[in-house]
Amino acid sequence: MRVRAVVEPVVLLVQWVDGHAIGALLLLLLAAACMLRWRAQGRAAWLWQDRRTDLRPGGNWLLAVAGLAATALALLVVGVQQSQSLQPPQGLMALDLKLQNAVSAGLPPSLQPLVRGWTMLGDLRVMGLLSLVVGLWLLWRRQGLQLLGWVVAVAGTGLWVRFIKVSMQRERPLDGLVHEAGFSFPSGHSAGTAAIFGMLAWLVARRLPPRWRGGVLAVAALLALGTGLSRVLLSVHHASDVLAGLCLGLGWTALVLWLTDRVEHGGGALRAVQAEAQWPLR
């Protein structure tokens, strides 16, 4: 009874989010905009103690990454929509099945426990706990801007995943090596790890000397790519699901980091918004 009492509210929350993901995302962005206005006005000053860093992306390459990832995701959405109802499988679906058979057939039984363990990195419970721990640490350290970026990147990715899954309603591959419920496209494990490990890499790298930063980014990429590959190896996602998830997590995180950098260091239209926020209200 106690387990049911805990699980039932979570199930109801997930069902509500599935039907209101875009509305929840808009509320999240509205709350973030209000927090940034507070920061510009000097309100809740105890929270905005972020230390500046020399870790800055050159030019607008983060914005370019977000655009390229969004374009790739859009192409995958179109490809899945056009091919998933065709019989026999054609186009992207046929390619997915060929890759699925080739990859899953090459997984020795002795490596299955390792792959099952690796895929747990993207489990909702693991990502939720990690997100909570990092968020509380940033709050304790009064790193308000980094905390805001963390919440928008991680929670926003999750809401995008729920919205696209419900919109696409793509079935999972048959005969998966682990049981998974829900729709297949995009892979939530892939999107979540891309967002969480991408943000973690940014949080860690900004606190390290330049010579260590490349290694941190490489480890984050390895963790996200390895988790995505594990989903294909376990036959719980098509390869295009994983690629779409990685594009979603990478693109959204890159956009959030670009905006965070603009707020932290000032520039462009955001500087005007910050200046306007400091004007007295009439």
C-alpha positions as CSV (number, residue, x, y, z in Angstrom):
1,M,0.0,0.0,0.0
2,R,2.8,2.4,0.8
3,V,4.5,1.8,-2.6
4,R,1.1,2.4,-4.4
5,A,0.6,5.6,-2.4
6,V,4.0,6.9,-3.7
7,V,3.7,5.6,-7.3
8,E,0.2,6.7,-8.0
9,P,0.8,10.5,-7.7
10,V,3.9,10.1,-9.9
11,V,1.8,8.3,-12.6
12,L,-0.8,11.0,-12.4
13,L,1.8,13.7,-12.8
14,V,3.3,12.0,-15.8
15,Q,-0.1,11.6,-17.4
16,W,-0.8,15.3,-16.8
17,V,2.5,16.3,-18.3
18,D,1.9,14.2,-21.3
19,G,-1.2,16.2,-22.0
20,H,0.1,19.6,-21.1
21,A,3.8,19.5,-22.0
22,I,3.9,22.6,-24.1
23,G,1.9,24.5,-21.5
24,A,4.3,23.4,-18.8
25,L,7.3,24.4,-20.9
26,L,5.8,27.9,-21.5
27,L,5.3,28.2,-17.7
28,L,8.9,27.2,-17.1
29,L,10.2,29.8,-19.6
30,L,7.9,32.5,-18.1
31,A,9.2,31.7,-14.6
32,A,12.8,31.8,-15.9
33,A,12.1,35.2,-17.5
34,C,10.7,36.5,-14.3
35,M,13.7,35.3,-12.4
36,L,16.0,37.1,-14.9
37,R,14.1,40.3,-14.4
38,W,14.5,40.0,-10.6
39,R,18.3,39.5,-11.2
40,A,18.4,42.6,-13.4
41,Q,16.5,44.6,-10.8
42,G,18.8,43.4,-8.0
43,R,16.1,41.5,-6.2
44,A,17.0,38.4,-4.2
45,A,20.6,39.5,-4.4
46,W,21.7,36.7,-2.1
47,L,21.0,34.1,-4.9
48,W,22.9,35.7,-7.7
49,Q,26.5,35.2,-6.5
50,D,27.7,33.5,-9.7
51,R,31.4,33.8,-10.2
52,R,32.3,34.8,-13.7
53,T,34.5,32.5,-15.8
54,D,36.8,32.8,-18.8
55,L,35.0,29.8,-20.3
56,R,33.1,31.5,-23.1
57,P,32.2,30.1,-26.5
58,G,33.7,32.0,-29.4
59,G,31.2,33.8,-31.5
60,N,27.7,32.3,-31.8
61,W,28.8,28.7,-32.3
62,L,26.5,27.4,-29.6
63,L,23.6,29.0,-31.4
64,A,24.8,27.3,-34.6
65,V,24.9,24.0,-32.9
66,A,21.4,24.5,-31.6
67,G,20.2,25.3,-35.1
68,L,21.9,22.3,-36.7
69,A,20.5,20.0,-34.0
70,A,17.0,21.4,-34.5
71,T,17.3,20.9,-38.3
72,A,18.4,17.3,-37.9
73,L,15.6,16.6,-35.4
74,A,13.0,18.1,-37.8
75,L,14.3,15.9,-40.6
76,L,14.1,12.8,-38.4
77,V,10.5,13.7,-37.5
78,V,9.6,14.0,-41.1
79,G,11.4,10.7,-42.0
80,V,9.7,8.8,-39.2
81,Q,6.2,10.2,-40.1
82,Q,6.6,9.2,-43.7
83,S,7.9,5.7,-43.1
84,Q,6.3,4.3,-40.0
85,S,3.0,3.4,-41.6
86,L,4.4,1.9,-44.8
87,Q,4.3,-1.9,-45.3
88,P,6.7,-3.5,-46.0
89,P,9.0,-1.1,-44.1
90,Q,10.6,1.5,-46.3
91,G,12.8,4.6,-46.0
92,L,14.0,5.4,-42.4
93,M,12.1,2.6,-40.9
94,A,13.8,0.0,-43.1
95,L,17.2,1.5,-42.3
96,D,16.3,1.3,-38.6
97,L,15.4,-2.3,-38.8
98,K,18.6,-3.2,-40.6
99,L,20.7,-1.4,-38.0
100,Q,18.7,-2.9,-35.2
101,N,19.3,-6.5,-36.5
102,A,23.0,-5.9,-37.1
103,V,23.7,-4.2,-33.8
104,S,21.6,-6.5,-31.5
105,A,23.0,-9.6,-33.2
106,G,26.5,-8.5,-32.4
107,L,25.9,-8.2,-28.6
108,P,27.3,-11.3,-26.8
109,P,25.2,-12.5,-23.8
110,S,28.1,-12.0,-21.5
111,L,28.0,-8.2,-22.2
112,Q,24.3,-7.8,-21.6
113,P,24.7,-7.1,-17.9
114,L,27.2,-4.3,-18.6
115,V,24.9,-2.7,-21.2
116,R,21.9,-3.0,-18.9
117,G,24.0,-1.2,-16.2
118,W,25.2,1.5,-18.6
119,T,21.7,2.2,-19.8
120,M,20.6,3.0,-16.2
121,L,22.6,6.3,-16.5
122,G,19.6,7.5,-18.4
123,D,16.9,6.1,-16.1
124,L,14.4,8.7,-14.9
125,R,15.1,7.9,-11.3
126,V,18.8,8.3,-11.7
127,M,18.6,11.5,-13.7
128,G,16.0,12.9,-11.3
129,L,18.2,12.2,-8.3
130,L,21.2,13.7,-10.0
131,S,19.3,16.7,-11.1
132,L,18.0,17.3,-7.6
133,V,21.5,16.9,-6.0
134,V,23.1,19.3,-8.5
135,G,20.3,21.8,-8.2
136,L,20.5,21.8,-4.4
137,W,24.3,22.2,-4.5
138,L,24.0,25.3,-6.9
139,L,21.3,26.7,-4.5
140,W,23.5,26.2,-1.5
141,R,26.4,27.9,-3.4
142,R,24.0,30.7,-4.4
143,Q,24.9,30.2,-8.1
144,G,21.5,31.5,-9.2
145,L,22.1,32.0,-12.9
146,Q,23.8,28.5,-13.2
147,L,20.9,27.0,-11.3
148,L,18.4,28.7,-13.6
149,G,20.2,27.4,-16.6
150,W,20.3,23.9,-15.1
151,V,16.6,23.8,-14.4
152,V,15.6,25.2,-17.8
153,A,17.9,22.8,-19.7
154,V,17.1,19.6,-17.9
155,A,13.4,20.2,-17.2
156,G,12.9,21.7,-20.7
157,T,14.4,18.7,-22.4
158,G,12.1,16.4,-20.4
159,L,9.0,18.4,-21.5
160,W,10.1,18.4,-25.1
161,V,10.5,14.6,-25.0
162,R,7.1,14.1,-23.5
163,F,5.5,16.4,-26.1
164,I,7.2,14.8,-29.1
165,K,6.5,11.2,-27.9
166,V,2.8,11.8,-27.5
167,S,2.7,13.6,-30.9
168,M,4.6,10.9,-32.8
169,Q,3.3,7.8,-31.0
170,R,5.9,5.6,-32.5
171,E,5.9,2.0,-31.2
172,R,9.0,0.5,-29.7
173,P,11.0,-2.3,-31.4
174,L,9.8,-5.8,-30.7
175,D,11.6,-8.3,-28.4
176,G,13.5,-5.7,-26.3
177,L,16.0,-7.2,-23.9
178,V,14.5,-5.0,-21.1
179,H,10.9,-4.0,-20.6
180,E,10.1,-0.4,-21.4
181,A,6.7,1.3,-21.5
182,G,5.6,4.3,-23.5
183,F,6.3,5.5,-27.0
184,S,9.7,5.2,-28.7
185,F,10.5,8.5,-30.5
186,P,12.6,10.3,-29.3
187,S,14.7,8.4,-26.8
188,G,14.2,10.0,-23.4
189,H,17.4,8.3,-22.1
190,S,19.4,9.8,-25.0
191,A,17.9,13.3,-24.7
192,G,18.2,13.3,-20.9
193,T,21.8,12.3,-20.8
194,A,22.8,14.7,-23.5
195,A,21.2,17.5,-21.5
196,I,22.4,16.5,-18.0
197,F,25.9,15.5,-18.9
198,G,26.2,18.5,-21.2
199,M,25.2,20.9,-18.5
200,L,27.4,19.0,-15.9
201,A,30.4,19.4,-18.3
202,W,29.7,23.1,-18.5
203,L,29.4,23.5,-14.7
204,V,32.6,21.5,-14.1
205,A,34.6,23.0,-16.9
206,R,34.0,26.6,-15.8
207,R,35.6,25.7,-12.5
208,L,38.7,24.1,-14.0
209,P,41.9,25.3,-15.7
210,P,41.6,25.4,-19.5
211,R,43.9,22.4,-20.0
212,W,41.3,20.1,-18.3
213,R,38.2,21.3,-20.1
214,G,38.5,19.3,-23.2
215,G,38.7,16.1,-21.2
216,V,35.6,17.0,-19.3
217,L,33.6,17.6,-22.5
218,A,34.9,14.4,-24.0
219,V,33.8,12.4,-21.0
220,A,30.3,14.0,-21.1
221,A,30.0,13.1,-24.8
222,L,31.1,9.5,-24.2
223,L,28.6,9.0,-21.4
224,A,25.7,10.4,-23.6
225,L,26.7,8.5,-26.7
226,G,27.3,5.3,-24.7
227,T,23.8,5.6,-23.2
228,G,22.2,6.1,-26.6
229,L,24.1,3.1,-28.0
230,S,22.9,0.9,-25.1
231,R,19.3,1.6,-26.0
232,V,19.8,0.2,-29.5
233,L,21.9,-2.7,-28.2
234,L,19.0,-3.6,-25.9
235,S,16.4,-3.3,-28.7
236,V,14.3,-0.8,-26.8
237,H,14.8,2.0,-29.3
238,H,15.4,2.4,-33.0
239,A,18.6,4.1,-34.0
240,S,16.6,7.1,-35.3
241,D,15.0,7.4,-31.8
242,V,18.4,7.7,-30.2
243,L,19.7,10.1,-32.8
244,A,16.6,12.3,-32.4
245,G,17.1,12.2,-28.6
246,L,20.7,13.3,-28.8
247,C,19.8,16.1,-31.2
248,L,17.1,17.3,-28.9
249,G,19.2,17.2,-25.7
250,L,22.2,18.8,-27.4
251,G,20.2,21.4,-29.3
252,W,18.2,22.6,-26.3
253,T,21.2,22.6,-24.0
254,A,23.3,24.6,-26.5
255,L,20.5,27.2,-26.8
256,V,20.2,27.4,-23.0
257,L,23.9,27.8,-22.6
258,W,24.1,30.5,-25.3
259,L,21.3,32.5,-23.6
260,T,23.0,32.0,-20.2
261,D,26.3,33.3,-21.5
262,R,24.6,36.3,-23.0
263,V,22.9,37.1,-19.7
264,E,26.1,36.5,-17.7
265,H,28.4,38.6,-19.8
266,G,25.8,40.9,-21.5
267,G,25.3,41.5,-25.1
268,G,22.8,42.1,-27.9
269,A,19.1,42.4,-27.1
270,L,19.5,40.8,-23.7
271,R,21.5,43.8,-22.6
272,A,18.6,46.1,-23.5
273,V,16.2,43.9,-21.6
274,Q,18.4,44.0,-18.5
275,A,18.6,47.8,-18.8
276,E,14.9,48.1,-19.2
277,A,14.3,46.0,-16.2
278,Q,16.2,48.6,-14.1
279,W,14.0,51.5,-15.2
280,P,11.5,52.6,-12.5
281,L,8.0,51.5,-13.1
282,R,5.5,54.2,-14.0
